[in-house]
Amino acid sequence: MREVRPTQVEWLRGILFLAETGQWCDDKRQEFILLSDTLGVSMLVDFINCGSGGTATESTVLGPFYVAGAPELPMGANIVKPGTPGAPCAVSGTVRDARGRPVGGALIDVWQAQGDGLYDVQKPDGANARACFRTADDGRYGFRCIKPVSYPVPHDGPVGKMLHATGRHPMRPGHLHFKIAAPGCETLVTHLFVKGDRYLDSDAVFGVKPSLVVDFRRRRGGEYEAKYDFVLKPAKRKTAGSRR
Ligand SMILES: [Fe+2]
């Protein structure tokens, strides 16, 4: 406030904007996380807490479309229901710890937008394009999905007004979301981005890191394939001075 020195009218406009942001929130839509994401606040908090990643896989925003308790599927299963728009894609790789040892039994949560750019929670058809998997003893994981597409963040509410007012587009480059948890390791929240996507340099939520950009190669038969090996940091030790 000292820096901006708003008039009382401007102050009230700010209050009403924040109140409206809250009024758009329900169990399916989290406009406040979206506002935090599109202002770059979420990525700043991520950087303050997770740093640059070092030798471990870098993190990025959780985003507003994570849903806890997605169905757990066997290795190799498809996370999208039949008839879902999008190009078929296979994703595989390994999960290792900071010393390079395979992490077996890690819980991998994966979720993505469908080929029409919408997440299941934005549609009436129930859970789709999200699932959990467990890594094998040798750290391997693998599943089928659709090739991620670029999509606009919801911009029919307060966040859309903010983007419009600041001359920004609402697009995100195509990506797959991951949340990977294993005992003894720090939980990793990240994305894999599609190499060559036109929005990699102007992600509406500032989430892109070069180490997370992956080649989604087209194989014979039209299916895409991506491979990525994740590295988890060791769990933080609790110290006497740490916050509860
Ligand atoms: Fe997303």
Residues whose N, C-alpha, C, O or C-beta is under 5 A from the ligand:
A	BS01	LIG	G63
